[in-house]
Amino acid sequence: MSLAVFGQEPPIPTGRPSALDKFEGRVGVWDIDARVWLSPDAKEFKGKGIETVQWSPNRQFLISDQWMLLPVGWLPKLVITSWDPVKNEYRLTNVLPNATYTTTMSLDSK
């Protein structure tokens, strides 16, 4: 780890981690159809939404800006996908107006 020096620009990565390459096809604007259960015993609700997916300017993060229509109304959400090379997994940081949580994901090559 190096110390930050004030007055100097941070290094700009020349590319994204190659593990994120498989998400290139996700970039764009998407309509979402979802089946949602608000609890294990709840009745299924068919939600819908729209999602705009783009790379962060430094191309280190995939950013998904979502609006989902749920029984409680429209819900905005950001999902920031990054690669953790130490744990060899994807980290998904979910940001909602009143909560933030992180999940992890790995992809099978099958």
N, C-alpha and C positions, 0 to 999 in steps of 0.2 A: 504494500500500500504506500502511496506517495502522499506527501502533504500538498494541499492546495496553496498556490501562491496567488494572492490577490493582485489584480491588475493583468493577469494573464488569462487568455481564453482556454477553456478545457479542450482536450484533444477531441476532434470530431471523428467518430468511427468511420471507416471507409466502406463498411458494409454491415449487414446484420449477421448475427450468429447463424451458421448454416442450418442449425436445427429448426430455425423459424422459416426456412425456405418452403416447407410443405404447406404453409398457410397463405402463400401468394395468391392462390385461387379464391381466397375468402375476401379479398379486397373488393369493395363495391357497395352497392345499396341493395338490401334484401328484404323481401316480405317474409314475415315469420308466422307460421301456424304452430300453435303449441297445445299440448294436452297438459292441464295443470290440476293437481290435487293439493289443496291448501293444508290438508292433514291426511294421515294414512286412511282414515275412514270416511273422508269427505267424498262427495260426488264429483265426478270429473267435470272440469270446466274447459271449454275450448277457447283458448286465448288467441290473440293475434298481435302483431306488432310490426315494427320496421327497425332495421338495423343498418347502420352505416359503419363500414369497416375500413380502416386506413392505417398506414404505418406512421409511427411518430416521426418527427423530422430527423432524428438521429438513426432511425431504422432499427432500433434496439427493442421496440415494443410494438405489438399489434393492438390497436385500440378499436374496440367495438362500442359504438354509441347506440343504445337501444331505447326504444319506447315500446312498452308492452301494455296491452289492454287486459286487465285482470278483473275479477269480480269487484274489486275495490276501486277501480278506475284506472287511468293511465299511470304507469310507473316508469320513470326514467332510470336508466342504469348504464354505467360504464363497466366494461370488462377489459382489463389490461393484461395481455398475454406476454410473458417473457420466458426466457430459457435459463434454467439454473444448471450450469455445467458441473457443479460440484455434486449435486444429487441426481443429475442426469434426468431431469423432469421439467415439465412446463409448469409455470406458476401463473395462476389466473387470479388477479386481484379484482374483486367485485366492489364497485362503489355505488351506493344508493344514497338518496338524500339523508337518510337517518341511520345508515349502517355501512360498515366496510368489513369484508371478510375475504380470506384467501383460500383457494383450493389448489390442489396439484393434479396433474394429469400426465399420463404417459401414453404413447401411441404404439400399438403393436404394428409390426411390419408385415403382417399377414396379408 
